[in-house]
C-alpha cells in the first residue's frame, strides 16, 4: 500500500504525502519486512530527476533507513552516495538541499 501511495503522490508531486509514505517504507526496510531493493529503486527514482525537493526526500529517506541499507548492500549504498556527490558538485540545486 505504501509503495502504491508513493507512486501516486510522486506523479501528483505531493511532497508531504511522499514524505509520509517514504518514512513508513524506511521503517519496513529497517525491520526487514520488505526488501532493500525497493529502497534502492525509490532512491534511484528520486535521483533520476534531481530537484531540490527530491534531494530533500532522498536525504530524509537515507537518514531513516541508511544504516539498514548499508548493512544489507554496501555497494549500492556507496553508488547512491556517489550520485548525491555528483549532484552536489553540479550545484544545480538550491542551498538548503546542498546543505542537507
Protein Blocks (a to p, Z undefined) as FASTA:
>chain_A
ZZmmmmmmmmnopaklmmmmmmmmmmmmmnomacfklmmmmmmmmmmmccfklmmmmmmm
mmmmmmmmmmmommlmmmmmmmmmmmmmnopacfklmmZZ
